[in-house]
């Protein structure tokens, strides 16, 4: 009975407790005390923050030992650094608005599922865009894509009247409208799960009501509606909204529903909000010094303020735009203005544009100012838009520069999993057995001693060609090795493949590919730069010998022939991922964040500061509009320098650096 009872108990609210706290609490819980009683006995307060804490002008260290999720710890730690840097520059804040991505704090599998869903939605949107052009010859924009998407989802019917929607009139003004299932002014939910495509007259008659409040008075009509909804292939979240019978009438119910959609209730947002409020001194103490805004609200306001859809692939500047939107979205007056706007719309009131009844903006020319500050030439655009919010000092404004945190942490394996035979390593060849179930035609061409096993090679190739290069189908039935005479033939389950190997890690009598390159040490001699790659396995070797690697890459040479670095070479600096560098070539000066080194050529890969594919000014000028990386050969560069970039994007050159141990 105890096992059965405990099976349904959830422990998900206790994951933020430290092991120290748990070890102290558990004995009291075993004695039969309730959780709040056990906390009280230990002097903990389970529901209220510690009122005895002395607030500070800057945030203290994040108590990482109390947080189990490393993703959360990293996000909180970086947030603290930015907040403290801003306080150093501008002084104590009046308010802090917080928004975290909806997948922050989720497990790897959950984040991967979210990414898959986003990719599915992206492909669906592209398909709808093509359909708009091909079948309807209308402009491709967010509103038209949503109309077509809802039309397809609803099988071409209006949910409230169940009348057929004429596809030829789908984009005709006044024929159909997009309705918020739960009125937007009551919930602030602008997601697809809260939208349906309805005929205009039905939308006007429904007004500020839920579907049940609109249709529920007619039992037969509601039953027909309910049955039809249950036949649709839609998400449960949307189905629940459409069939919701509980009215949103009481003021507190509406506020709670709205609160759930405005405030992000995830632990990470709650933690940061309470951590800031408990520890930080503000210019003036108020109950709402810290406001947490959901991603749903910022996404909605971004769209309504005409700031375009977020393109994560274009560059990183969408984070800066989000910050400005979050700052505005947390303003109570904006939320109130948006609420009044939608109440008026849902009531069917008509307003004249000249009287100012446009969708509320934080201030006049907010959109133009934000777009100017996001551009490559903010001063020119401020002048172009004639923004009166700036005086003569606007000429000092510089473009946004993206700060990236260097990655100096080592957490990967010392070598790759596959261990190959090193019998032929003197000829720069290594061999590994590979199952036929994983064999493709391209891999088959690297078969070891192919000429000596020509009949077996031909037999495997024939099977793969017969089954469209699908090894699972090709070798579903056993493959017997071709033999001479009547001798019984053995079943072939795997063959040896060979690969060119110029380096690697010797493991268990074999050789494996190097693990991750954790850094590159840069040396200089006679006007030329030399790069020593440092791998994870070098750490283990260093602990035994206390000697750092000393071979620098020679283009297209095996490691045994690389340049040996001695005291005649000058150490310049070590490069980790996301270190910012400047490379001066004969006809080009390149700035960018370091990402990797090619051990075969000695060239380095750089990425633009904002992650863009092409841009002007500071950053990497790529050869192709479709490439984000710039491959740079540094050996003969006239200058190769490393810079420090702080969290606010301030850049300073690093003049001297010591070579660190492992």
N, C-alpha and C positions, 0 to 999 in steps of 0.2 A: 504493500500500500504506500509506504514511504517513497519507494522508487517511482511508482506511478505518479504520485503527487508532485515530486521534485522534477519530473520530466517536463512539466509545462511551466516551470518557473523560469522567468527571463532574468539574465544577469547583465544585460547589455548596458545598464545605467551605471555600472560599477567599474567599467574598464579604465576610467580615469584615475582611480585610486592607486596610490603607490603601494609597492609590496610591503613597505614598512607599516603603512597605515592598515593594510589588510591583516598583517600578522598581529597587530594590536587589537583589531576589532573582532576577529574570528573567535577567540576564546569567550568573549562576552556574548556573542551571538549563539555559541554552543551552549551557553548557560541559560538560553531562552529569552534573552533581552531582545527587544525590538531594535531596529537599526538606529533610530534616533536616540534611544536610551543608551545604546552602546557608545555612540558618539559623545553623548553628554557625559558619561562616566569617564571618558578619556580627555575631556576638555575640548572636544571638537564641536563645531556647530555645523550640522549637516545641511542647513538650508540658507544660512545667512553668511555674508562675507565677514572676515575678521575686522571688527570695528577698531581694534587696537593698532592696526597697521598705520605707520606714519607715512603719509604721502610724500612723493618726491617730485622734483622738477623734471626728471627723466625716468624712463621705465627701467626697473631693475631686470636682472637676468630672468629668463623664462625658466620656471621650475620643470625642466625637461624630464626629471626622474618620475614625475607624476603623470606623464603622458606617454602612452604606449605606441602611438602611431608616429613613425619617423617623418611621414609626409607633413603631418600637423606640426611637429616640432620645427621642421625646416621653415614652414610658412610663418609660424609665430616668431621665430628668431629673426628672419629677414624683416618682418614687419616692425619689430622692436628697433632694429638698426635704423630703418627709414624714419620712424617717428622721432627717435632721439636726434638724428641728424637735422631734421626739420626744426626741432626745438632749439638746437644750437644756433641755427641760422635766423629763425623768426621769433623765438621766444615761446612762452606757454600758449597752447591753443585755446580757443573758445569752445569749439566742438570737434569731435572726431567721428567721422562717418565710416562705417566698416561694411565692406561687401566681400564675401568669399565665393569663389566658383562653386557651383552646386556639387561638383565631384571631389572637392578637397576633403580629405578625411575618409574617403571611401577606400575599400580594399583594391588591390591590383585588379582582381577579376571584375569588380564593379566598375572601375574606371575603364577597363577594356570593353565591357559591354556598352558603356556610355559612348565610347569612341565608335564602336560598331554601329550603334543606333544613329549617331551623327553622320556617319558615312552613308548609311542607308537613306537618311533624310536628304543628304546632299544629292545623291543620285536621283532620288524621287523629284527633287526640285528641278534638276537639270532636265529630266524627262518632261516635266510639266511645262517648262520654258520652251522646249522644242515644240510641244503640242500647241502652245499658244500661238507660235509663229506659223506652224504648218496648217493647223485646222481653223484658227480663228483670226489670224492676221491682226493681232492686237499687240499693244506695247507690253513688253516683259517687265513687270514690276512686282513688288511684294503683294500688293492688293489683288492683282489679277491672278497670280499664282495661288494665293489662298482661296480665291473664289473657285477656281478650277479644281483644286484639291478637295474642297468641301463638296463640290458638285459630284465628283467621282465617288467620294466616301459615302455620300447619301443616296447613291444610285439615281441621281437626277430628280430627287423629290424634295419638296419643302416639308420639313419635319412637323410643323404645326398644322398645316392644312392637308398634308399628304398629297398635294397636287403636283403634277408633273411640271418641272422647270424646263422651259424651252431653251435648248442649248444655243439656238440662234440669237436669243435675247439675253444671254448670260452676262454680257458686258454692257447692256443697255442701261443708261442712267435711269433710276427710279423703278426698275423692274424687280431686282432682288437686292438684298442687303445682308451684310454679315452681322449676326446677332450674338451678343454675349449671353450664354445660357443663364448663368447667374449674373445679374446686372453688374457691370464693371464698377459702378460707384459703390457697390456693396462688398466687393471682394478684391478688386485690383488684380484680377486674373485675366491676362490678355493672351494666354496660351491657346493652342489649337484645341486643347481639351475643353475649353470653355467657349468654343465658337461653332456656330452652324450657319448655313446659307439658307435664308428664308425669303419669301416674297415680301415686298415692302409693306403691304397692308397688314400682314401678320405681325411684322416687327413693330409697327406703330400701335397696334392693338395690345400687344404684349406689354409694352412700355417697361416700367421698372419692376417687373415681376419675374418669378421663376416659371418654368414651363407648367409646373403643377398649379401654381397660383393662377395661371392664365387658363389652363385647360381643365383643371380638376373639378370645376363646378359642373361639368357635363360628364357624367360617369361613362357613357358610351364612347364619347370622343377621347377621354383619357385612356380607357382600356385599349382602344384601337391604336392610339399613340404609343402606349407602353408595349404592346405586342410588336409593333413595327420596330421600335428601338431595339428590342431584344433579338431581332433578326439581323441587325447590322453587325458587321465585323469592325468594331471600334474598341478602343481601349476602355477598360473598366472605369478608369477615372472619369472619362467623358460620359459613359453610360450612367454612372452614379449621379453626375450633375444633372443630366437630362431627366432622370427619374426621381430626383430628390423631392420628398414630400414635406420635410420639415421646413416651415416658413422662416425666412430671415426677417422677422418683424421687430423683435425686441432690440433696443439700441445696443445692449451689451453683446448680443449674438452677432450683430453686424460688425461690431468692433473686433470681436474675436476672430471672425472669419477673415476680415480685412488684415488683421494683425498677422495671421498665418501666412498670408501672401506677401506682406510687406517685409516682415522680419524673417530672417533665416534662422531656423531653430536648431541648426546643427551644432554640435558640441564646440567645434572650432570657433564659430562666431560668438557663441555664448561665452566661451572661455576668454577670448581676446577682449570682448566688451567688458566683462566683469574685471578682468585683470587691469585694463586701462583705468577703469573707474575707481578701483580700489587703491591704485598705486600712484596715479598721476595727478599733479596739481594743475588745475585749469585757471584761466584768467579770472573766471567767476564761477563758483560752484552752483550748478543747476542739476535738476533731476534728470535732464536729458543731455548731459554733456557728451554722452556716447550714444550714437544711433547706428543700428545695424540694418542695412538695406539688402533686400534679396536681389539675386541676379535677374529674376523675372521682371522686377520694376525697372531696373536699368536697361534691360533689353527693350522693354516696351517704350520707355522715354526716348531711347536712342532712335527708334523707328519714327515716333511721332514728332520728334524735333528735327527730322530730316537729315540725320547724321549718317545714314546708310547702314547696311548690314555689316556685322563684324566679319572681317576677312582675316582669319588667323594665319593664312598662308602668305598674305601679302607682306606684312612686317609686324613688328612688335608694338607699334604706336597705338594700337587699339586699346592697350592697357592705360595709356595716358588719357585717351578719350573717356574710357570708363571712369577714371578717377574724377574727371570734371563732372560727369553725369552723376556719379555717386554723391559728390559734394552738393549738387543741386537737388538730387532726389531725396536726400535726408532732410531738406528744409520743409518744415511743417506747412508753411504757406503755399508751397508748390503743390503738395499733396492735397491740400484743401481746395486749391484752384482747379486741379484736375478732377476732383470729386464733383465739384459744382458743374463743371463743363459737361461731364457725363450724365449727371442728373438732368440737366437741361435737355440734353440730346435724347435721353430715354423717355422724358416726358413729352417729347415731340414739339417742344417750343422752337420757334424760328427766330434766329438772331441775324442781325446785319453785320457784315464784316467791318464796315466803317465804324461801328460802335465798339469794336475791339473784341468781339466774341470769337477770337481765334483760339486754337489750342494753346494753353498757357505756356509761356517761356519764363525761365528764371529772371531774365532781363532782356530789354530790347537789344537786338543784334547778338544774342548769345550764340546762335549757330554760326554766324559769320566770324565772330571773334575766335571761337573754338577752332574752326577750320583754318583760320589764319595762323593761330599758334601751332597747329599741327603740321603746317606746311614746311617746305624746305627753305622758303624765304619769308619768314613771318613779318619782317618790317615792310616789305613791298606790299604784302596782302593787307596789312593793317591800314596802310595808306590808300590802297585800292578801295577797301570797303568804307573808308572815311569814318573809322570808329572813333567816336568822341570820348571813349573811356580811357584813351591814352593821351598823354601830353607829349612834349618834345622828346622825352626820354625813351620813347618806343624804339628809337634807332639802336639802342643798346641791346634789344632783345635778340637772343640767338635761337637757332633751331633746337628742337629737343634732341638730347643725346641719351641713348639707352645705356644704362649701367648693368653689367652682368657680373655675377659673383664667380670668381675663379674657383675651379673644382680641384682641390688638393687632396681630397679624401681617396683612400685606396680601399676598395671593398670587393674587387673582382678576383677570380681564380688566377693562379700563377701561370697556368697554361691551359690550352684547349683540351677538351675531353679525349679526342681521338689520338691514340698512340700508334705510330707507324713504325715499321721496321727500319733500322738505321744501317742495314747490311750494305747498302749501296751509297751511303752518305758521301763517300769520297768522290763519287761522280755527281754529287748534288742531286741525288734521287732518293726519295723515301717511298716505302710501300705500305699499303694498308689493305686488309681484307674488307670487302664490301659485299653485303647481301644482295642477291639478285632481286629481292623485293624492293630494293632502293635504286636499282640500276636503270639509268636512262641512256639513250643513244649517245649523247654528248659525253657522258662519263665513260662509256664503254671504249671510246677512242683512246683513253689513257690506260687501257689494260696493260699490265706488266707482261713482258715477253709475248706480245701479241703475235709476232711472226712464228714463234715456237709453238703457239697454241692456236694456230689459224683456224682449225676446224671448230674448236670450241667458240672462238670469237664469232665465226660466221653463224653458228647455231644460235647464239644469244642474240645476235643482230637480227636474224630472221624472225625470231619470236617477237621481238620488240616492234619490228616493222609491221608484222601481221596484226598487232594489237594497238596500233596507233601510239607507240612509245609509252604505253601504260604498263609498268612492271608488275602491278598487282594482277592484271588480267593475263599478261604474257607468261607469268610463272605460277599461275594458279595450279597447273598440273606440273609434275616433276620434269626437270630437264636432265637427261642422262648424257654423260660425257661421251663424245664420239670415240669409238675404239676400233682397232683392227681385229678382224676375226670374230670368233664366237664368245670371246671372254665377256663375262657379265660387266656391264658398264655401271660405274658409280653415279649416284645422284649429285648434281652440282648445285650447291646452295649459295656459294659465294665465290668471288674471284678476287685476285689482287689488282689493285689500281696503283699507279705510280704518279708522283708529283715532283716537280722541281723544288728542292728544299735548299735554301742558302743559309738558313738559320733555324733555331728552334731550341727547345728545352729537352735534355736527355732525361727520360723517365722510365724506370723499370725495364731497362735494357732496350728501350725504343726511343723515339723522338716525337715530340708533340709541338704544335705551333705555339708561338709565344702568346701569353695572355695579353691583357691590355697594356698599352704604353702609358705610364702614369705621368711622365714628364720628359722633357728634352732639355739637356744641358748644352748651352751655346758657348763655343770658344772662338777665339780669333787669332790669326797669325798671318803675317805678311799681307794684310788687307783682305783676307778671305775668312769667311765664317764656316765653322765646322759644328755639326750636330751629333750629340751622343744620345741615342734613345735609351730611356730607362724603363724597364718592364717590371711587372709585379714580382717575377721570380728573382730579380736582382736583389730584392730586399732580403730574401733568405740567404743568398750568397754573401751579402754584405755583413749579416750578423755573424757569419763564420770567419770571414777574412778581414772585415773592416776596410775593404778596398772598394772604391766606387768604380763602375764600368769606365773604360778608357778608350773605347774604339768608336770613332766617328764615321758616319755613313760615307761610303764611296759609291757613286752612282753605278748601279747595275753590277756590283761586285759582291761576292760572298763575304760574310762577316769576317772570315779569316783574313781577308785582304783589305779590311778597312784601315783607315788612318789611326795610328796609335797616338793618343794625346799625352804629351809629357809637360814638364815645367816650362818649356819654351812657348807654350800656348797660353793666351790670356783668357781667363774665365770671364764671360760677360753676364749671363743670367740663366736661370732655369725657366722654362716655359711650361705652364699648366694650361689645361683647357680653360678658355675664357680669359686668358691674359690678353691685354690690349697692346698691340705693337705697331711700329712704323717701319716700313721697308722702303728704302730709297734706291731705285734702279736708275739706269741711264736716262730714260725718258719718262719715268713715272714715279710718283710718290704714293704709296699705298698705306692706308690705315685700316686696321680691322682687328677683330677678336680671333685669337688663335684657336683652332679646333683640333688639328692633328698633323702628324708628319708622315710622309711616305718614305718608308725605310729603303725602298728600292732606288729612289731618285734623290732623296734628301730635300725635296721640296716640302713646303708647309702649306696647309690649307687655312685660309682666313675667311671669316664671315663678316658681313656688314654689321655695324653697331646695332642697327634696328632690324636686322634679319631680312631686309628687303632684297629683292632680286636685282634691282638696279637702282642707283640713286646718285645724287650729285653732292659735292662737298665732302665732309669727313666720312670716310668709310671705303669699302672696296668697290672699285669700278669693274664689274664683271664683263667678260668678253661676250657672254650670251645673255639675252633677256630672260632665259629660262633657267639660269644657274644662280644659286645663292652663294656658292663657294668660289673663291679665287685661289688658284694654285700659284704659289710664288716660289721661285728659286732664289735662295738667299745667299748662296755661297759667294757669289761675286757682287753682292749688293754693296753700294757705297756707304750705306748706313742701315743699321738694324738695331732698333731701340725698343725697350719695354717701358710701359707706363702703368701708373697706379690710377685706378678709377674708383672714386668713392661712391657711396650709395646714391648720392644726388647727381652723379655724372660729372663731377669735377675731375679734370685730368692733370696729372703731374708726372714728369719723367722720373724714372728710377736710375740714378747716376751710378750707383755702386751696389753690388749684391755679392754675398758670400755663397759659395757652393755648399749646399746642405747635405747632410748624411741621409741615409735611408733607415 
